[in-house]
Amino acid sequence: MKLRTRQRKAEGSMLKPAPVIDCARLLHYAFVEKWIVYSGRTLLFADGKEVGRVPCLAICEYEGSKEVLLFHCKRDWRVIGCSAHESVFAAKQRAEGVYPGLSSHWREAHVTKQRAERFLNEHFGNVRCIGCEKRPDQVEQLFTKGRALVCDSCVQELHKMMQDKAS
């Protein structure tokens, strides 16, 4: 499910990112202006091709993860490719290797965990598991039958209950 983005005009024609990108909370972002040098190599591949120069970068984190992600994005903040890093500092170092001189262009997003949760709740609305009420980003898989949605955990729990009852 694609996340629609709420964005505001920032500098020039660039759009400020939403508080959440690919269900991950936004920590820092940077516009890769045309005059910023590109090393010519990202060493990041998507669909068998190396991701080249991108106009936007974002550092994000998934709830509960110990790593941060460096997203290489299009102008509208759709992710083209990403790499995982142990810290924000490490992600920024990696970006600096690809775009020398970028370090002064990072902006802190100031997105709290609560704001990210509100954004995801609004985005997904009533699209939740009928058993546990978790959103699609909180489960491995959602199964659909008509309008009913059931997550993989609830299906497994139901299966276990049926096996126990049969014993």
N, C-alpha and C positions, 0 to 999 in steps of 0.2 A: 504494500500500500504506500503510495507516494505521499509525502508530507507536503501539503500546500504551505507556502511560506508567507508570513506577514512581513513585509519589508517596507522600509522608508528610504527615501532618497538620501544619500550620503553625499559624497563628493562627486561632482560632475555627473556622469551617467551611471555611476556605480550604486547599487542598492545595499543598504545595511542588511545584514542577515537577520533571520528570525532567531528567537532565543534557543531554538532546538534545530539541529540539522541531522537528518537521518536518525531521529529519535535519541540523539546524544546532546547533552547540554553544552551550549556554546561557552567557551572560556575566553578565547582570544581570536581575533580575526585580522586579516591584512588584505588590502587591495594591492595587487601586483601591478603597479603602474607600468606603462609601456617603456618608460625610460629606465626602469630597474633592470639591471643586467641579468640575463638568463644563462646559466652555465652550459646549456645544451643537453643536459642529461638529468632525468629525474630518477632513473633506475626503478621506476614504478610502472607496472604494466596493468592494463585493463583490456579485456577482450583480445589478448595476444599482441597488443601494440603498446609501445611505451607512451605514457602520458607525457605530453609535451608541456610547453608553457601554458599556464592557466592565469586567469585574471584575478582569482580570489583564493585565499587560503584560510582555513579555520582549524583551530585546535579545540577539540571537544572531548567529553567523557561520557561514557555510559554509566548509569547508576550502578554502584557496586563494583565497578572495574578498578583495577589498580593501575591500568595503563591509560594514556591519553591517545587520541587519534589525530593525526594531521591529515585533514581533508583537502584535496586539490579540487577546486570547484569551478563551475561555470559562473558567468555573471549573475545568474539568478540563484546561485548557491546550491545548485544540484551537484552532487558529488560525482566526480569522474573517477577518482581513485583515492586510496587512503593508505597510511602506514601507521603502525602502532609504535609508541615510544613510552619509556618508563617515567618521563616527566615532561612538563611544559617546556622546561629548559632544553631538554634533549630534542623535542619536536622543533623548537625554534632554531636550534643548531642545524638540524637536518635541512630546514627550509632555507637557512642562510647559505648552506652549501650549494643549493640549487639556484638560489637568487641572491648572490652576494650584494650586500647593502640593504637588504630587506629589514634587518633587525629594528631599525627606528620606525618602521611603519606598522608594527603590531599595535592593536588597540585591545584593551581589556574590555570584555563584554559586560561584566557585572550582572550576570544572570544567576540568580539564586536557584537552589534546588527546588524551592517552592514555586518560583516563576516557571521553571521548566515543566514541573508537574502540571501546573494550571494550563500551560500551552498544550501539552499532550492530552490532558483531559478534554479540553475544548476541541482539539483536532479530531480525536477519535469519538467523541460524543458517546452515543449508546452502543458503539461497536465494542462489545465485551462478552466474555464467556458467561453463559447463563448459570454456571455452577459457582464460580469463584469471583466473578465480576472483574477479572483482570483484563487489561487492554491488550491488543495484539502485540505491542512492543514488550510486554511483560511475560509472554509465553513463547514456547518454541513453535507451536503450531495451533491454528484454530481450524476446527472442522465445521462445515456449514451444512445444514439440512433445512431448506426453506429459509426462514428468517432466524432460526436458532443457530447460535455459535457455541461450540464447546471446545475448550482447550485440551491439549494433549494430557496434561496432568489430571484433569477431571475424568477424561476417558480412561486413563490408567487406574485411577482410584475406583471408578465404577466397575471396571473389569475385575479388579482385585476383590471388591465386595461380592461380586457375582460368584467368583471362584470360591471364596470363603463360605458363602451360603450353600454352595453345591457340595461342600465337603462334609 
